[in-house]
Amino acid sequence: MIVKERTFPKDIELLQTIERRLSDRHPQMGVVKDQLKYSLSGYKGELALNFPLSFLPNHY
């Protein structure tokens, strides 16, 4: 198995930056928050997968 370091996704960083810069009354703020929520939940799911995979042997 090839083990790679998991890095924080650039698209989540971008969405967090957009969320900080937009005003709360901006028409697209809801869309940005929803996309950020779904992206973060997917990333957290990937991180949660690391724990069970850590029990696999390094070599087959």
C-alpha distance matrix in Angstrom:
0.0 3.8 6.2 9.6 12.9 14.7 18.1 21.2 22.0 25.0 26.5 26.9 28.5 30.8 31.8 32.6 34.7 36.5 37.2 38.7 40.9 42.2 45.2 45.0 47.5 45.7 45.4 41.6 40.7 39.9 37.5 35.7 35.5 34.1 31.5 30.5 30.4 28.1 25.7 25.6 25.0 22.0 20.6 21.4 19.7 16.4 17.1 17.9 14.6 13.0 15.2 14.1 10.4 11.4 12.6 9.5 9.1 7.1 7.4 8.3
3.8 0.0 3.8 6.4 10.1 12.2 15.3 18.7 19.4 22.1 24.0 24.6 25.8 28.1 29.4 30.2 32.0 34.0 34.9 36.3 38.3 39.8 42.9 43.0 45.6 43.6 43.4 39.7 38.8 38.3 35.9 33.8 33.8 32.7 29.9 28.8 29.1 26.9 24.2 24.2 24.1 21.1 19.2 20.5 19.3 15.7 16.2 17.9 15.0 13.1 15.8 15.6 11.8 12.5 14.6 12.1 11.9 9.1 10.1 11.7
6.2 3.8 0.0 3.8 6.8 9.2 12.5 15.9 17.2 20.2 22.3 22.4 23.5 26.1 27.4 27.7 29.7 31.9 32.6 33.7 35.9 37.6 40.6 40.7 43.4 41.6 41.7 38.0 36.8 36.4 34.3 32.0 31.7 30.9 28.2 26.7 27.0 25.2 22.4 21.9 22.0 19.3 17.0 17.9 17.2 13.6 13.5 15.4 13.0 10.4 13.2 13.8 10.3 10.3 13.1 11.5 11.7 9.1 11.3 13.6
9.6 6.4 3.8 0.0 3.8 6.3 9.1 12.7 14.0 16.7 19.0 19.3 20.1 22.6 24.2 24.6 26.2 28.5 29.4 30.5 32.5 34.4 37.5 37.7 40.5 38.6 38.8 35.1 34.0 33.8 31.6 29.2 29.1 28.6 25.7 24.1 24.7 23.2 20.1 19.6 20.3 17.7 15.0 16.5 16.4 12.7 12.5 15.2 13.4 11.0 14.3 15.6 12.4 12.6 15.9 14.8 15.3 12.8 15.1 17.3
12.9 10.1 6.8 3.8 0.0 3.8 6.3 9.9 12.0 14.7 17.3 17.1 17.5 20.4 22.0 21.9 23.6 26.1 26.9 27.6 29.8 31.9 34.9 35.2 38.1 36.4 36.9 33.3 31.9 31.9 30.0 27.3 27.0 26.9 24.2 22.1 22.8 21.8 18.6 17.6 18.7 16.6 13.4 14.6 15.3 11.9 10.8 14.0 13.2 10.5 13.6 15.8 13.3 12.9 16.6 16.4 17.2 14.9 17.8 20.2
14.7 12.2 9.2 6.3 3.8 0.0 3.8 6.8 8.8 12.0 14.2 13.7 14.5 17.4 18.7 18.7 20.6 23.0 23.6 24.5 26.9 28.7 31.6 31.7 34.6 32.9 33.4 29.8 28.3 28.2 26.4 23.7 23.3 23.1 20.5 18.4 19.0 18.0 14.8 13.8 15.0 13.0 9.7 11.2 12.2 8.9 8.1 11.7 11.3 9.5 12.9 15.2 13.3 13.5 17.3 17.4 18.9 17.2 20.1 22.1
18.1 15.3 12.5 9.1 6.3 3.8 0.0 3.8 6.2 8.8 11.6 11.1 11.2 14.2 15.9 15.7 17.3 19.9 20.7 21.5 23.6 25.6 28.7 29.1 32.0 30.3 31.0 27.4 25.9 26.3 24.5 21.5 21.4 21.7 18.9 16.6 17.9 17.4 13.8 12.9 15.0 13.4 9.9 11.9 13.7 10.9 10.2 14.0 14.3 12.8 16.0 18.6 16.9 17.1 20.9 21.1 22.7 20.8 23.6 25.7
21.2 18.7 15.9 12.7 9.9 6.8 3.8 0.0 3.8 6.5 8.9 7.7 7.8 11.1 12.4 12.0 13.9 16.4 17.0 17.8 20.1 22.0 25.0 25.4 28.3 26.6 27.4 24.0 22.3 22.7 21.1 18.0 17.8 18.4 15.8 13.1 14.6 14.6 11.0 9.9 12.7 11.6 8.2 10.3 12.8 10.9 10.3 14.0 15.0 14.3 17.2 19.9 18.9 19.3 23.0 23.6 25.5 24.0 26.9 28.8
22.0 19.4 17.2 14.0 12.0 8.8 6.2 3.8 0.0 3.8 5.5 5.5 6.7 8.9 10.3 11.1 12.8 14.7 15.7 17.2 19.0 20.5 23.7 24.2 26.7 24.7 25.2 21.5 20.3 20.7 18.6 15.7 16.1 16.4 13.3 11.4 13.4 12.8 9.0 9.3 12.2 10.6 8.0 11.2 13.1 11.3 12.0 15.5 16.1 16.0 19.3 21.5 20.3 21.4 24.9 25.1 27.2 25.7 28.3 29.8
25.0 22.1 20.2 16.7 14.7 12.0 8.8 6.5 3.8 0.0 3.8 5.4 5.0 6.1 8.7 9.9 10.5 12.3 14.2 15.4 16.6 18.4 21.8 22.8 25.2 22.9 23.5 19.9 19.0 20.0 17.9 14.7 15.9 16.7 13.4 11.7 14.6 14.4 10.7 11.5 14.8 13.5 11.4 14.5 16.6 15.1 15.7 19.2 19.9 19.8 23.0 25.3 24.0 25.0 28.6 28.7 30.6 28.9 31.4 33.0
26.5 24.0 22.3 19.0 17.3 14.2 11.6 8.9 5.5 3.8 0.0 3.8 5.4 5.0 6.2 8.6 9.8 10.5 12.2 14.3 15.4 16.4 19.8 20.5 22.6 20.1 20.3 16.6 16.0 16.7 14.3 11.4 12.9 13.4 9.9 8.8 11.9 11.5 8.2 9.9 13.1 12.0 10.8 14.1 16.0 15.1 16.3 19.3 20.2 20.8 23.9 25.9 25.0 26.4 29.8 29.9 32.1 30.7 33.1 34.4
26.9 24.6 22.4 19.3 17.1 13.7 11.1 7.7 5.5 5.4 3.8 0.0 3.8 5.3 5.0 6.1 8.5 9.8 10.4 12.3 14.3 15.3 18.4 18.7 21.2 19.3 19.9 16.3 14.8 15.4 13.6 10.4 10.8 11.7 8.9 6.4 9.3 9.8 6.5 7.0 10.6 10.4 9.0 11.6 14.1 13.8 14.4 17.3 18.7 19.3 22.1 24.4 23.9 25.1 28.5 29.1 31.5 30.4 33.1 34.5
28.5 25.8 23.5 20.1 17.5 14.5 11.2 7.8 6.7 5.0 5.4 3.8 0.0 3.8 5.5 5.2 6.2 8.7 9.9 10.7 12.5 14.4 17.6 18.6 21.3 19.4 20.6 17.3 15.7 17.0 15.6 12.0 12.6 14.4 11.9 9.2 12.2 13.3 10.3 10.1 13.8 13.9 11.9 14.2 17.1 16.4 16.4 19.6 21.2 21.2 23.9 26.6 26.0 26.7 30.3 31.0 33.1 31.7 34.5 36.2
30.8 28.1 26.1 22.6 20.4 17.4 14.2 11.1 8.9 6.1 5.0 5.3 3.8 0.0 3.8 5.5 5.1 6.2 8.6 10.0 10.7 12.3 15.8 17.1 19.4 17.0 18.0 14.7 13.7 15.4 13.7 10.2 11.8 13.7 11.0 9.3 12.9 13.8 11.1 12.0 15.6 15.6 14.2 16.9 19.4 18.9 19.5 22.5 23.9 24.2 27.1 29.5 28.8 29.8 33.4 33.8 36.0 34.5 37.1 38.7
31.8 29.4 27.4 24.2 22.0 18.7 15.9 12.4 10.3 8.7 6.2 5.0 5.5 3.8 0.0 3.8 5.4 5.0 6.1 8.6 9.9 10.5 13.7 14.4 16.6 14.5 15.3 11.8 10.4 11.8 10.3 6.6 8.0 10.0 7.8 5.9 9.7 11.0 9.1 10.0 13.5 14.0 13.4 15.7 18.1 18.4 19.1 21.6 23.3 24.2 26.8 29.1 28.8 30.0 33.4 34.1 36.5 35.5 38.1 39.4
32.6 30.2 27.7 24.6 21.9 18.7 15.7 12.0 11.1 9.9 8.6 6.1 5.2 5.5 3.8 0.0 3.8 5.5 5.1 6.3 8.7 10.2 13.0 13.6 16.5 15.0 16.6 13.6 11.3 12.9 12.4 8.7 8.7 11.4 10.1 7.1 10.1 12.4 10.6 10.1 13.7 15.0 13.8 15.3 18.4 18.8 18.7 21.3 23.4 24.0 26.2 28.9 28.8 29.7 33.1 34.1 36.6 35.5 38.5 40.0
34.7 32.0 29.7 26.2 23.6 20.6 17.3 13.9 12.8 10.5 9.8 8.5 6.2 5.1 5.4 3.8 0.0 3.8 5.4 5.2 6.3 8.7 12.0 13.6 16.3 14.5 16.6 13.9 12.0 14.5 14.0 10.3 11.2 14.2 12.8 10.4 13.7 15.8 13.9 13.8 17.4 18.4 17.0 18.8 21.8 21.9 21.8 24.6 26.6 26.9 29.3 32.0 31.8 32.5 36.0 36.9 39.1 37.8 40.7 42.4
36.5 34.0 31.9 28.5 26.1 23.0 19.9 16.4 14.7 12.3 10.5 9.8 8.7 6.2 5.0 5.5 3.8 0.0 3.8 5.4 5.2 6.1 9.7 11.4 13.5 11.2 13.0 10.3 8.9 11.7 11.1 7.6 9.5 12.5 11.2 9.9 13.3 15.3 13.9 14.6 17.9 18.9 18.3 20.2 22.9 23.3 23.7 26.2 28.2 28.9 31.3 33.8 33.6 34.6 38.1 38.8 41.2 40.0 42.8 44.2
37.2 34.9 32.6 29.4 26.9 23.6 20.7 17.0 15.7 14.2 12.2 10.4 9.9 8.6 6.1 5.1 5.4 3.8 0.0 3.8 5.5 5.5 8.1 8.7 11.5 10.1 12.1 9.7 7.0 9.6 10.0 6.6 7.0 10.6 10.5 8.6 11.3 14.0 13.4 13.4 16.5 18.2 17.8 19.1 21.9 22.8 23.0 25.2 27.5 28.4 30.4 33.0 33.2 34.2 37.5 38.6 41.2 40.3 43.2 44.6
38.7 36.3 33.7 30.5 27.6 24.5 21.5 17.8 17.2 15.4 14.3 12.3 10.7 10.0 8.6 6.3 5.2 5.4 3.8 0.0 3.8 5.8 7.9 9.3 12.5 11.7 14.5 12.8 10.0 12.8 13.7 10.4 10.5 14.2 14.1 11.8 14.2 17.2 16.3 15.7 18.9 20.7 19.8 20.8 24.0 24.8 24.4 26.7 29.2 29.7 31.7 34.5 34.7 35.3 38.7 40.0 42.4 41.4 44.5 46.1
40.9 38.3 35.9 32.5 29.8 26.9 23.6 20.1 19.0 16.6 15.4 14.3 12.5 10.7 9.9 8.7 6.3 5.2 5.5 3.8 0.0 3.8 6.6 9.4 11.7 10.3 13.3 11.9 10.1 13.5 14.2 11.2 12.3 15.9 15.6 14.0 16.8 19.4 18.5 18.5 21.8 23.3 22.4 23.9 26.9 27.5 27.4 29.9 32.1 32.7 34.8 37.6 37.6 38.3 41.8 42.8 45.2 44.0 46.9 48.5
42.2 39.8 37.6 34.4 31.9 28.7 25.6 22.0 20.5 18.4 16.4 15.3 14.4 12.3 10.5 10.2 8.7 6.1 5.5 5.8 3.8 0.0 3.8 6.5 8.2 6.5 9.6 8.6 6.9 10.6 11.6 9.4 10.7 14.1 14.4 13.5 16.1 18.7 18.3 18.8 21.7 23.3 23.1 24.5 27.2 28.2 28.5 30.6 32.9 33.8 35.9 38.4 38.6 39.6 42.9 44.0 46.6 45.6 48.4 49.8
45.2 42.9 40.6 37.5 34.9 31.6 28.7 25.0 23.7 21.8 19.8 18.4 17.6 15.8 13.7 13.0 12.0 9.7 8.1 7.9 6.6 3.8 0.0 3.8 5.4 5.4 9.2 9.7 7.6 11.0 13.0 11.5 12.0 15.4 16.5 15.7 17.7 20.6 20.8 20.9 23.5 25.6 25.6 26.6 29.3 30.6 30.8 32.6 35.1 36.2 38.0 40.5 41.0 42.0 45.2 46.4 49.1 48.3 51.2 52.6
45.0 43.0 40.7 37.7 35.2 31.7 29.1 25.4 24.2 22.8 20.5 18.7 18.6 17.1 14.4 13.6 13.6 11.4 8.7 9.3 9.4 6.5 3.8 0.0 3.8 5.6 8.6 9.3 6.5 8.9 11.8 10.9 10.5 13.6 15.5 14.9 16.1 19.1 20.0 19.9 22.0 24.4 24.8 25.5 28.0 29.7 29.9 31.4 34.0 35.3 36.9 39.3 40.1 41.2 44.2 45.6 48.5 48.0 50.9 52.1
47.5 45.6 43.4 40.5 38.1 34.6 32.0 28.3 26.7 25.2 22.6 21.2 21.3 19.4 16.6 16.5 16.3 13.5 11.5 12.5 11.7 8.2 5.4 3.8 0.0 3.8 6.3 8.6 7.2 9.3 12.1 12.3 12.5 15.0 17.0 17.1 18.3 21.0 22.1 22.6 24.5 26.7 27.4 28.3 30.5 32.3 32.8 34.2 36.7 38.2 39.9 42.1 42.8 44.2 47.1 48.4 51.3 50.8 53.7 54.7
45.7 43.6 41.6 38.6 36.4 32.9 30.3 26.6 24.7 22.9 20.1 19.3 19.4 17.0 14.5 15.0 14.5 11.2 10.1 11.7 10.3 6.5 5.4 5.6 3.8 0.0 3.8 5.6 5.4 8.3 10.1 10.1 11.5 13.9 15.2 15.7 17.5 19.7 20.5 21.5 23.6 25.4 26.1 27.4 29.6 31.0 31.8 33.5 35.6 37.2 39.1 41.3 41.7 43.2 46.2 47.2 50.0 49.3 52.0 53.0
45.4 43.4 41.7 38.8 36.9 33.4 31.0 27.4 25.2 23.5 20.3 19.9 20.6 18.0 15.3 16.6 16.6 13.0 12.1 14.5 13.3 9.6 9.2 8.6 6.3 3.8 0.0 3.8 5.7 7.2 8.3 9.8 11.4 12.9 14.2 15.7 17.2 18.9 20.1 21.6 23.3 24.8 26.0 27.5 29.2 30.8 32.0 33.5 35.4 37.2 39.3 41.0 41.5 43.3 46.2 47.0 49.9 49.4 51.9 52.6
41.6 39.7 38.0 35.1 33.3 29.8 27.4 24.0 21.5 19.9 16.6 16.3 17.3 14.7 11.8 13.6 13.9 10.3 9.7 12.8 11.9 8.6 9.7 9.3 8.6 5.6 3.8 0.0 3.8 5.5 5.2 6.3 8.7 10.1 10.8 12.3 14.3 15.7 16.6 18.3 20.2 21.4 22.6 24.3 26.0 27.3 28.6 30.3 32.0 33.8 36.0 37.8 38.1 39.9 42.8 43.5 46.4 45.7 48.2 49.0
40.7 38.8 36.8 34.0 31.9 28.3 25.9 22.3 20.3 19.0 16.0 14.8 15.7 13.7 10.4 11.3 12.0 8.9 7.0 10.0 10.1 6.9 7.6 6.5 7.2 5.4 5.7 3.8 0.0 3.8 5.4 5.1 6.1 8.6 9.9 10.5 12.1 14.3 15.3 16.3 18.2 20.0 20.9 22.2 24.2 25.8 26.7 28.2 30.3 32.0 34.0 36.0 36.5 38.0 41.0 41.9 44.9 44.3 47.0 47.9
39.9 38.3 36.4 33.8 31.9 28.2 26.3 22.7 20.7 20.0 16.7 15.4 17.0 15.4 11.8 12.9 14.5 11.7 9.6 12.8 13.5 10.6 11.0 8.9 9.3 8.3 7.2 5.5 3.8 0.0 3.8 5.5 5.1 6.1 8.6 9.8 10.5 12.3 14.1 15.3 16.5 18.4 19.9 21.0 22.6 24.5 25.7 26.8 28.8 30.9 32.6 34.4 35.1 36.9 39.6 40.6 43.7 43.5 46.1 46.8
37.5 35.9 34.3 31.6 30.0 26.4 24.5 21.1 18.6 17.9 14.3 13.6 15.6 13.7 10.3 12.4 14.0 11.1 10.0 13.7 14.2 11.6 13.0 11.8 12.1 10.1 8.3 5.2 5.4 3.8 0.0 3.8 5.5 5.2 6.1 8.5 9.9 10.7 12.2 14.1 15.5 16.7 18.3 19.9 21.2 22.8 24.4 25.7 27.4 29.4 31.6 33.1 33.5 35.5 38.3 38.9 42.0 41.6 44.0 44.6
35.7 33.8 32.0 29.2 27.3 23.7 21.5 18.0 15.7 14.7 11.4 10.4 12.0 10.2 6.6 8.7 10.3 7.6 6.6 10.4 11.2 9.4 11.5 10.9 12.3 10.1 9.8 6.3 5.1 5.5 3.8 0.0 3.8 5.5 5.2 6.1 8.5 10.1 10.5 12.0 14.2 15.4 16.3 18.1 19.9 21.1 22.4 24.1 25.9 27.5 29.8 31.6 31.9 33.6 36.6 37.3 40.2 39.6 42.2 43.0
35.5 33.8 31.7 29.1 27.0 23.3 21.4 17.8 16.1 15.9 12.9 10.8 12.6 11.8 8.0 8.7 11.2 9.5 7.0 10.5 12.3 10.7 12.0 10.5 12.5 11.5 11.4 8.7 6.1 5.1 5.5 3.8 0.0 3.8 5.5 5.1 6.1 8.7 9.8 10.4 12.2 14.2 15.2 16.2 18.2 20.0 20.8 22.2 24.4 26.1 28.0 29.9 30.6 32.2 35.0 36.1 39.1 38.8 41.5 42.4
34.1 32.7 30.9 28.6 26.9 23.1 21.7 18.4 16.4 16.7 13.4 11.7 14.4 13.7 10.0 11.4 14.2 12.5 10.6 14.2 15.9 14.1 15.4 13.6 15.0 13.9 12.9 10.1 8.6 6.1 5.2 5.5 3.8 0.0 3.8 5.4 5.1 6.3 8.6 9.9 10.7 12.4 14.3 15.4 16.6 18.6 20.0 21.0 22.9 25.1 26.9 28.4 29.2 31.1 33.8 34.7 37.8 37.7 40.3 40.8
31.5 29.9 28.2 25.7 24.2 20.5 18.9 15.8 13.3 13.4 9.9 8.9 11.9 11.0 7.8 10.1 12.8 11.2 10.5 14.1 15.6 14.4 16.5 15.5 17.0 15.2 14.2 10.8 9.9 8.6 6.1 5.2 5.5 3.8 0.0 3.8 5.4 5.2 6.1 8.5 9.9 10.7 12.3 14.2 15.4 16.7 18.4 19.9 21.4 23.4 25.7 27.2 27.4 29.5 32.3 32.9 35.9 35.4 37.9 38.5
30.5 28.8 26.7 24.1 22.1 18.4 16.6 13.1 11.4 11.7 8.8 6.4 9.2 9.3 5.9 7.1 10.4 9.9 8.6 11.8 14.0 13.5 15.7 14.9 17.1 15.7 15.7 12.3 10.5 9.8 8.5 6.1 5.1 5.4 3.8 0.0 3.8 5.5 5.1 6.0 8.5 9.9 10.4 12.0 14.1 15.3 16.4 18.1 20.0 21.6 23.7 25.7 26.0 27.6 30.6 31.5 34.4 33.9 36.6 37.6
30.4 29.1 27.0 24.7 22.8 19.0 17.9 14.6 13.4 14.6 11.9 9.3 12.2 12.9 9.7 10.1 13.7 13.3 11.3 14.2 16.8 16.1 17.7 16.1 18.3 17.5 17.2 14.3 12.1 10.5 9.9 8.5 6.1 5.1 5.4 3.8 0.0 3.8 5.5 5.3 6.2 8.7 10.0 10.5 12.3 14.4 15.3 16.3 18.5 20.5 22.2 24.0 24.8 26.5 29.2 30.3 33.5 33.4 36.2 36.9
28.1 26.9 25.2 23.2 21.8 18.0 17.4 14.6 12.8 14.4 11.5 9.8 13.3 13.8 11.0 12.4 15.8 15.3 14.0 17.2 19.4 18.7 20.6 19.1 21.0 19.7 18.9 15.7 14.3 12.3 10.7 10.1 8.7 6.3 5.2 5.5 3.8 0.0 3.8 5.5 5.2 6.2 8.7 9.9 10.6 12.5 14.4 15.2 16.7 19.1 21.1 22.4 23.0 25.1 27.7 28.5 31.7 31.6 34.1 34.6
25.7 24.2 22.4 20.1 18.6 14.8 13.8 11.0 9.0 10.7 8.2 6.5 10.3 11.1 9.1 10.6 13.9 13.9 13.4 16.3 18.5 18.3 20.8 20.0 22.1 20.5 20.1 16.6 15.3 14.1 12.2 10.5 9.8 8.6 6.1 5.1 5.5 3.8 0.0 3.8 5.5 5.2 6.2 8.7 9.9 10.8 12.5 14.3 15.6 17.4 19.8 21.4 21.5 23.5 26.4 26.9 29.9 29.4 32.0 32.7
25.6 24.2 21.9 19.6 17.6 13.8 12.9 9.9 9.3 11.5 9.9 7.0 10.1 12.0 10.0 10.1 13.8 14.6 13.4 15.7 18.5 18.8 20.9 19.9 22.6 21.5 21.6 18.3 16.3 15.3 14.1 12.0 10.4 9.9 8.5 6.0 5.3 5.5 3.8 0.0 3.8 5.4 5.0 6.1 8.5 9.8 10.5 12.1 14.2 15.7 17.8 19.8 20.3 21.8 24.7 25.8 28.8 28.5 31.3 32.3
25.0 24.1 22.0 20.3 18.7 15.0 15.0 12.7 12.2 14.8 13.1 10.6 13.8 15.6 13.5 13.7 17.4 17.9 16.5 18.9 21.8 21.7 23.5 22.0 24.5 23.6 23.3 20.2 18.2 16.5 15.5 14.2 12.2 10.7 9.9 8.5 6.2 5.2 5.5 3.8 0.0 3.8 5.4 5.1 6.1 8.7 9.8 10.3 12.4 14.7 16.3 17.8 18.8 20.6 23.2 24.3 27.5 27.7 30.5 31.1
22.0 21.1 19.3 17.7 16.6 13.0 13.4 11.6 10.6 13.5 12.0 10.4 13.9 15.6 14.0 15.0 18.4 18.9 18.2 20.7 23.3 23.3 25.6 24.4 26.7 25.4 24.8 21.4 20.0 18.4 16.7 15.4 14.2 12.4 10.7 9.9 8.7 6.2 5.2 5.4 3.8 0.0 3.8 5.4 5.0 6.4 8.8 9.8 10.7 13.1 15.4 16.6 16.9 19.1 21.7 22.3 25.4 25.4 27.9 28.4
20.6 19.2 17.0 15.0 13.4 9.7 9.9 8.2 8.0 11.4 10.8 9.0 11.9 14.2 13.4 13.8 17.0 18.3 17.8 19.8 22.4 23.1 25.6 24.8 27.4 26.1 26.0 22.6 20.9 19.9 18.3 16.3 15.2 14.3 12.3 10.4 10.0 8.7 6.2 5.0 5.4 3.8 0.0 3.8 5.3 5.1 6.3 8.7 9.9 11.3 13.8 15.7 15.7 17.3 20.4 21.1 24.0 23.6 26.4 27.3
21.4 20.5 17.9 16.5 14.6 11.2 11.9 10.3 11.2 14.5 14.1 11.6 14.2 16.9 15.7 15.3 18.8 20.2 19.1 20.8 23.9 24.5 26.6 25.5 28.3 27.4 27.5 24.3 22.2 21.0 19.9 18.1 16.2 15.4 14.2 12.0 10.5 9.9 8.7 6.1 5.1 5.4 3.8 0.0 3.8 5.4 5.0 6.1 8.7 10.1 11.8 13.9 14.7 16.0 18.9 20.2 23.3 23.4 26.4 27.4
19.7 19.3 17.2 16.4 15.3 12.2 13.7 12.8 13.1 16.6 16.0 14.1 17.1 19.4 18.1 18.4 21.8 22.9 21.9 24.0 26.9 27.2 29.3 28.0 30.5 29.6 29.2 26.0 24.2 22.6 21.2 19.9 18.2 16.6 15.4 14.1 12.3 10.6 9.9 8.5 6.1 5.0 5.3 3.8 0.0 3.8 5.4 5.0 6.3 9.0 10.7 11.9 12.7 14.8 17.2 18.2 21.6 22.0 24.7 25.2
16.4 15.7 13.6 12.7 11.9 8.9 10.9 10.9 11.3 15.1 15.1 13.8 16.4 18.9 18.4 18.8 21.9 23.3 22.8 24.8 27.5 28.2 30.6 29.7 32.3 31.0 30.8 27.3 25.8 24.5 22.8 21.1 20.0 18.6 16.7 15.3 14.4 12.5 10.8 9.8 8.7 6.4 5.1 5.4 3.8 0.0 3.8 5.4 5.1 6.9 9.7 11.0 10.8 12.9 15.7 16.2 19.2 19.1 21.8 22.6
17.1 16.2 13.5 12.5 10.8 8.1 10.2 10.3 12.0 15.7 16.3 14.4 16.4 19.5 19.1 18.7 21.8 23.7 23.0 24.4 27.4 28.5 30.8 29.9 32.8 31.8 32.0 28.6 26.7 25.7 24.4 22.4 20.8 20.0 18.4 16.4 15.3 14.4 12.5 10.5 9.8 8.8 6.3 5.0 5.4 3.8 0.0 3.8 5.3 5.4 7.7 10.2 10.3 11.3 14.5 15.7 18.6 18.5 21.6 22.9
17.9 17.9 15.4 15.2 14.0 11.7 14.0 14.0 15.5 19.2 19.3 17.3 19.6 22.5 21.6 21.3 24.6 26.2 25.2 26.7 29.9 30.6 32.6 31.4 34.2 33.5 33.5 30.3 28.2 26.8 25.7 24.1 22.2 21.0 19.9 18.1 16.3 15.2 14.3 12.1 10.3 9.8 8.7 6.1 5.0 5.4 3.8 0.0 3.8 5.4 6.0 7.9 9.3 10.7 13.0 14.7 18.0 18.7 21.8 22.6
14.6 15.0 13.0 13.4 13.2 11.3 14.3 15.0 16.1 19.9 20.2 18.7 21.2 23.9 23.3 23.4 26.6 28.2 27.5 29.2 32.1 32.9 35.1 34.0 36.7 35.6 35.4 32.0 30.3 28.8 27.4 25.9 24.4 22.9 21.4 20.0 18.5 16.7 15.6 14.2 12.4 10.7 9.9 8.7 6.3 5.1 5.3 3.8 0.0 3.8 5.5 6.0 6.4 8.8 11.0 11.9 15.3 16.0 18.8 19.3
13.0 13.1 10.4 11.0 10.5 9.5 12.8 14.3 16.0 19.8 20.8 19.3 21.2 24.2 24.2 24.0 26.9 28.9 28.4 29.7 32.7 33.8 36.2 35.3 38.2 37.2 37.2 33.8 32.0 30.9 29.4 27.5 26.1 25.1 23.4 21.6 20.5 19.1 17.4 15.7 14.7 13.1 11.3 10.1 9.0 6.9 5.4 5.4 3.8 0.0 3.8 5.8 5.1 6.1 9.2 10.4 13.3 13.5 16.7 17.9
15.2 15.8 13.2 14.3 13.6 12.9 16.0 17.2 19.3 23.0 23.9 22.1 23.9 27.1 26.8 26.2 29.3 31.3 30.4 31.7 34.8 35.9 38.0 36.9 39.9 39.1 39.3 36.0 34.0 32.6 31.6 29.8 28.0 26.9 25.7 23.7 22.2 21.1 19.8 17.8 16.3 15.4 13.8 11.8 10.7 9.7 7.7 6.0 5.5 3.8 0.0 3.8 5.4 5.2 7.4 9.8 12.9 14.0 17.3 18.4
14.1 15.6 13.8 15.6 15.8 15.2 18.6 19.9 21.5 25.3 25.9 24.4 26.6 29.5 29.1 28.9 32.0 33.8 33.0 34.5 37.6 38.4 40.5 39.3 42.1 41.3 41.0 37.8 36.0 34.4 33.1 31.6 29.9 28.4 27.2 25.7 24.0 22.4 21.4 19.8 17.8 16.6 15.7 13.9 11.9 11.0 10.2 7.9 6.0 5.8 3.8 0.0 3.8 5.4 5.7 7.6 11.3 13.1 15.9 16.2
10.4 11.8 10.3 12.4 13.3 13.3 16.9 18.9 20.3 24.0 25.0 23.9 26.0 28.8 28.8 28.8 31.8 33.6 33.2 34.7 37.6 38.6 41.0 40.1 42.8 41.7 41.5 38.1 36.5 35.1 33.5 31.9 30.6 29.2 27.4 26.0 24.8 23.0 21.5 20.3 18.8 16.9 15.7 14.7 12.7 10.8 10.3 9.3 6.4 5.1 5.4 3.8 0.0 3.8 5.3 5.5 8.9 10.0 12.8 13.4
11.4 12.5 10.3 12.6 12.9 13.5 17.1 19.3 21.4 25.0 26.4 25.1 26.7 29.8 30.0 29.7 32.5 34.6 34.2 35.3 38.3 39.6 42.0 41.2 44.2 43.2 43.3 39.9 38.0 36.9 35.5 33.6 32.2 31.1 29.5 27.6 26.5 25.1 23.5 21.8 20.6 19.1 17.3 16.0 14.8 12.9 11.3 10.7 8.8 6.1 5.2 5.4 3.8 0.0 3.8 5.5 7.9 8.8 12.3 13.7
12.6 14.6 13.1 15.9 16.6 17.3 20.9 23.0 24.9 28.6 29.8 28.5 30.3 33.4 33.4 33.1 36.0 38.1 37.5 38.7 41.8 42.9 45.2 44.2 47.1 46.2 46.2 42.8 41.0 39.6 38.3 36.6 35.0 33.8 32.3 30.6 29.2 27.7 26.4 24.7 23.2 21.7 20.4 18.9 17.2 15.7 14.5 13.0 11.0 9.2 7.4 5.7 5.3 3.8 0.0 3.8 6.4 8.9 11.7 12.5
9.5 12.1 11.5 14.8 16.4 17.4 21.1 23.6 25.1 28.7 29.9 29.1 31.0 33.8 34.1 34.1 36.9 38.8 38.6 40.0 42.8 44.0 46.4 45.6 48.4 47.2 47.0 43.5 41.9 40.6 38.9 37.3 36.1 34.7 32.9 31.5 30.3 28.5 26.9 25.8 24.3 22.3 21.1 20.2 18.2 16.2 15.7 14.7 11.9 10.4 9.8 7.6 5.5 5.5 3.8 0.0 3.8 6.4 8.6 8.9
9.1 11.9 11.7 15.3 17.2 18.9 22.7 25.5 27.2 30.6 32.1 31.5 33.1 36.0 36.5 36.6 39.1 41.2 41.2 42.4 45.2 46.6 49.1 48.5 51.3 50.0 49.9 46.4 44.9 43.7 42.0 40.2 39.1 37.8 35.9 34.4 33.5 31.7 29.9 28.8 27.5 25.4 24.0 23.3 21.6 19.2 18.6 18.0 15.3 13.3 12.9 11.3 8.9 7.9 6.4 3.8 0.0 3.8 5.5 6.6
7.1 9.1 9.1 12.8 14.9 17.2 20.8 24.0 25.7 28.9 30.7 30.4 31.7 34.5 35.5 35.5 37.8 40.0 40.3 41.4 44.0 45.6 48.3 48.0 50.8 49.3 49.4 45.7 44.3 43.5 41.6 39.6 38.8 37.7 35.4 33.9 33.4 31.6 29.4 28.5 27.7 25.4 23.6 23.4 22.0 19.1 18.5 18.7 16.0 13.5 14.0 13.1 10.0 8.8 8.9 6.4 3.8 0.0 3.8 6.8
7.4 10.1 11.3 15.1 17.8 20.1 23.6 26.9 28.3 31.4 33.1 33.1 34.5 37.1 38.1 38.5 40.7 42.8 43.2 44.5 46.9 48.4 51.2 50.9 53.7 52.0 51.9 48.2 47.0 46.1 44.0 42.2 41.5 40.3 37.9 36.6 36.2 34.1 32.0 31.3 30.5 27.9 26.4 26.4 24.7 21.8 21.6 21.8 18.8 16.7 17.3 15.9 12.8 12.3 11.7 8.6 5.5 3.8 0.0 3.8
8.3 11.7 13.6 17.3 20.2 22.1 25.7 28.8 29.8 33.0 34.4 34.5 36.2 38.7 39.4 40.0 42.4 44.2 44.6 46.1 48.5 49.8 52.6 52.1 54.7 53.0 52.6 49.0 47.9 46.8 44.6 43.0 42.4 40.8 38.5 37.6 36.9 34.6 32.7 32.3 31.1 28.4 27.3 27.4 25.2 22.6 22.9 22.6 19.3 17.9 18.4 16.2 13.4 13.7 12.5 8.9 6.6 6.8 3.8 0.0
